[in-house]
Amino acid sequence: MSIAELEIKARWVRRETLLIHKRAPETRVASSLSPVEIFTALYYGGIIRHHPSDPTWEGRDRLIISKGHGSICFYPILADQGYFDRNELERVCQPGSFLGGIPDPIIPGYETVNGSLGHGLGVASGLAIALKAKQNPAHVFVLLGDGELYEGAVWEAIMFAGEHRLGNLTLIIDNNQIALLDFCKNIIDLNPIENKFRAFRWQTVLVDGHDIAQIHPALREARDRTDATPRVIIANTVKGKGVPGLEGDKLSHIKSVKPEEIDRLVQTLS
């Protein structure tokens, strides 16, 4: 897809995410709206190598979604790609559905769900070093929320990946700058984040996480490179992107959007 086509697809993903939230208000919608363009670029921009008809194909690239609660926007993408029937999107969080408010690893297209936050990068590092040992050219991507950077296990994985020169690993930070109950800067201000990664021998790239013209080439370059240095793409995003009542609200993580507001927003995205 061209950049313009990817932008149209991202609006569709945002629209479908809001409709899922309308049917299942327990979903974490603000966290799921910030990485929309990231997932769109990965799966519609020819970045991720995958086969929906064979989700465990050995040659696939791996995507580890560490912030599982913030990946409801991934559901419509998986359905659209053919991992499961689109009708399942109508049943999110309903009895008998495999699509819950927190993703389960039984969902086709999810590599793993990592329990409490902060473990996805460790899982991804293990996959990356195993693939490297097997001389498998597959790439490992991991999506991490910026609030997860407060977890000690994350920094253990950062040190591990740098030490073992995992050039087949790319970390994407959904840097929406809001954690569970406050702005990240009011909890522990980690800025400038890129300097900390460089200290542990990572390459760093900063992008606007809602600008596909920046995200797409950064992801493609990360996947296609042949050096032996792990890379982090720090994607500056807005939590609750596209919903005025959520954008800039330090409590957006735990808030729902009223059905009538969703109806209005959906009209603007159609």
JOHU-V216824 format. One record per residue. N is the residue number from 1. PHI is phi as a letter, one per 30 degrees, with the letter a starting at -180 (999 if undefined). BURIAL is I if it has 16 or more other ideal C-beta (glycine too) atoms within 10 Angstrom, else O. D_CENTER is the distance of its C-alpha to the mean C-alpha in Angstrom with 2 decimals. Layout:
N:PHI:BURIAL:D_CENTER ; N:PHI:BURIAL:D_CENTER
This chain:
1:999:O:19.71 ; 2:d:O:20.95 ; 3:e:I:19.05 ; 4:d:O:20.92 ; 5:d:O:19.99 ; 6:d:I:16.26 ; 7:d:I:16.77 ; 8:d:O:18.66 ; 9:d:I:16.08 ; 10:d:I:13.43 ; 11:d:I:16.18 ; 12:d:I:16.70 ; 13:d:I:13.16 ; 14:d:I:13.57 ; 15:d:I:17.03 ; 16:d:I:16.19 ; 17:d:I:13.71 ; 18:d:I:16.66 ; 19:d:I:19.05 ; 20:d:I:17.29 ; 21:d:I:17.48 ; 22:d:I:21.09 ; 23:d:O:21.92 ; 24:b:I:20.04 ; 25:d:I:20.20 ; 26:d:O:19.15 ; 27:d:I:15.45 ; 28:d:I:13.45 ; 29:d:I:13.29 ; 30:d:I:12.91 ; 31:d:I:9.70 ; 32:d:I:8.42 ; 33:c:I:10.00 ; 34:d:I:8.61 ; 35:c:I:5.33 ; 36:e:I:7.73 ; 37:d:I:9.15 ; 38:d:I:6.43 ; 39:d:I:6.08 ; 40:d:I:9.78 ; 41:d:I:10.77 ; 42:d:I:9.52 ; 43:c:I:11.27 ; 44:c:I:14.07 ; 45:c:I:14.82 ; 46:i:O:16.19 ; 47:d:I:13.83 ; 48:d:I:12.84 ; 49:d:O:16.20 ; 50:a:I:16.39 ; 51:b:O:19.04 ; 52:e:O:18.35 ; 53:d:O:21.97 ; 54:b:O:21.48 ; 55:d:O:18.08 ; 56:c:O:19.55 ; 57:e:O:21.02 ; 58:d:O:21.70 ; 59:d:O:20.92 ; 60:d:I:17.33 ; 61:d:I:14.51 ; 62:c:I:12.33 ; 63:b:I:8.58 ; 64:c:I:8.28 ; 65:c:I:5.69 ; 66:d:I:7.70 ; 67:c:I:7.02 ; 68:e:I:8.16 ; 69:d:I:10.05 ; 70:c:I:7.41 ; 71:b:I:6.23 ; 72:d:I:9.73 ; 73:d:I:8.95 ; 74:d:I:8.09 ; 75:e:I:11.72 ; 76:d:I:13.59 ; 77:d:I:12.01 ; 78:d:I:13.10 ; 79:d:I:16.38 ; 80:d:I:16.96 ; 81:d:I:16.51 ; 82:j:O:19.04 ; 83:d:I:17.50 ; 84:a:I:19.38 ; 85:d:O:21.67 ; 86:d:O:20.52 ; 87:d:O:22.97 ; 88:d:I:20.75 ; 89:d:I:18.68 ; 90:d:O:21.94 ; 91:c:O:22.07 ; 92:e:I:18.87 ; 93:i:I:20.16 ; 94:c:O:23.63 ; 95:e:O:25.93 ; 96:j:O:25.56 ; 97:d:O:22.06 ; 98:d:O:19.47 ; 99:c:I:16.70 ; 100:c:I:16.68 ; 101:d:I:15.31 ; 102:c:O:13.67 ; 103:d:I:12.60 ; 104:c:O:15.26 ; 105:d:O:15.36 ; 106:d:O:18.03 ; 107:d:I:15.63 ; 108:e:I:16.11 ; 109:j:I:13.11 ; 110:d:I:11.43 ; 111:d:I:12.62 ; 112:a:I:13.03 ; 113:b:I:12.47 ; 114:c:I:13.52 ; 115:i:O:15.65 ; 116:d:O:15.77 ; 117:d:I:13.16 ; 118:j:I:13.54 ; 119:c:I:14.12 ; 120:d:I:11.06 ; 121:d:I:12.25 ; 122:d:I:15.71 ; 123:d:I:14.95 ; 124:d:I:13.29 ; 125:d:I:16.38 ; 126:d:O:18.66 ; 127:d:I:17.39 ; 128:d:I:17.72 ; 129:d:I:21.22 ; 130:d:O:22.27 ; 131:d:I:21.36 ; 132:d:I:23.17 ; 133:d:O:26.17 ; 134:d:O:26.33 ; 135:h:O:26.15 ; 136:d:O:23.41 ; 137:d:O:21.83 ; 138:d:I:18.40 ; 139:c:I:15.48 ; 140:c:I:12.82 ; 141:c:I:9.29 ; 142:b:I:7.35 ; 143:c:I:4.26 ; 144:b:I:6.69 ; 145:d:I:8.03 ; 146:d:I:11.29 ; 147:d:I:13.39 ; 148:d:I:12.69 ; 149:d:I:14.61 ; 150:d:O:17.67 ; 151:d:I:17.65 ; 152:d:O:20.23 ; 153:d:I:18.63 ; 154:d:I:15.89 ; 155:d:O:18.81 ; 156:d:O:20.61 ; 157:d:I:17.86 ; 158:d:I:17.83 ; 159:d:O:21.60 ; 160:d:I:21.59 ; 161:d:I:19.41 ; 162:d:I:21.56 ; 163:d:O:24.73 ; 164:c:O:24.12 ; 165:h:O:23.05 ; 166:d:I:19.96 ; 167:d:I:19.62 ; 168:c:I:17.63 ; 169:b:I:14.63 ; 170:b:I:12.00 ; 171:c:I:9.86 ; 172:c:I:7.35 ; 173:c:I:8.01 ; 174:d:I:6.82 ; 175:d:I:10.60 ; 176:d:I:11.66 ; 177:i:I:14.74 ; 178:b:I:15.32 ; 179:c:I:15.32 ; 180:d:O:16.89 ; 181:b:O:20.25 ; 182:a:O:20.58 ; 183:d:O:19.49 ; 184:e:I:18.30 ; 185:d:O:21.32 ; 186:c:O:23.60 ; 187:c:O:22.37 ; 188:b:O:22.07 ; 189:d:O:21.73 ; 190:c:O:20.04 ; 191:d:O:20.61 ; 192:d:O:21.09 ; 193:e:I:18.09 ; 194:e:I:18.68 ; 195:d:O:22.19 ; 196:d:I:21.21 ; 197:d:I:19.11 ; 198:d:O:22.03 ; 199:d:O:24.36 ; 200:c:O:22.72 ; 201:i:O:23.00 ; 202:c:I:19.54 ; 203:d:I:19.24 ; 204:b:I:17.37 ; 205:b:I:16.21 ; 206:c:I:15.67 ; 207:b:I:14.45 ; 208:d:O:14.29 ; 209:d:I:10.68 ; 210:c:I:12.39 ; 211:c:O:14.84 ; 212:d:I:14.08 ; 213:d:O:17.32 ; 214:c:I:15.91 ; 215:d:I:12.37 ; 216:e:I:13.77 ; 217:d:O:16.60 ; 218:d:I:14.73 ; 219:d:I:12.47 ; 220:d:O:15.68 ; 221:d:O:17.72 ; 222:d:I:15.48 ; 223:d:I:15.76 ; 224:d:O:19.42 ; 225:d:O:20.80 ; 226:b:O:23.37 ; 227:d:O:23.79 ; 228:c:O:23.34 ; 229:c:O:21.20 ; 230:d:I:17.58 ; 231:b:I:15.55 ; 232:c:I:13.10 ; 233:c:I:11.60 ; 234:c:I:11.79 ; 235:c:I:10.28 ; 236:d:I:12.54 ; 237:b:I:11.40 ; 238:c:I:13.33 ; 239:d:I:12.64 ; 240:i:I:14.03 ; 241:e:I:14.11 ; 242:j:I:17.00 ; 243:c:I:18.71 ; 244:e:O:21.56 ; 245:d:O:22.22 ; 246:c:I:18.83 ; 247:e:I:18.26 ; 248:i:O:19.87 ; 249:c:I:20.65 ; 250:d:O:20.16 ; 251:c:O:20.25 ; 252:d:I:17.73 ; 253:e:I:15.56 ; 254:c:O:18.44 ; 255:c:O:19.81 ; 256:c:I:20.14 ; 257:c:I:21.10 ; 258:d:O:24.59 ; 259:e:O:25.11 ; 260:d:O:27.39 ; 261:d:I:24.90 ; 262:d:I:22.32 ; 263:e:O:25.15 ; 264:d:O:25.90 ; 265:d:I:22.39 ; 266:d:O:22.04 ; 267:d:O:25.29 ; 268:d:O:24.06 ; 269:c:I:21.09 ; 270:d:O:23.39
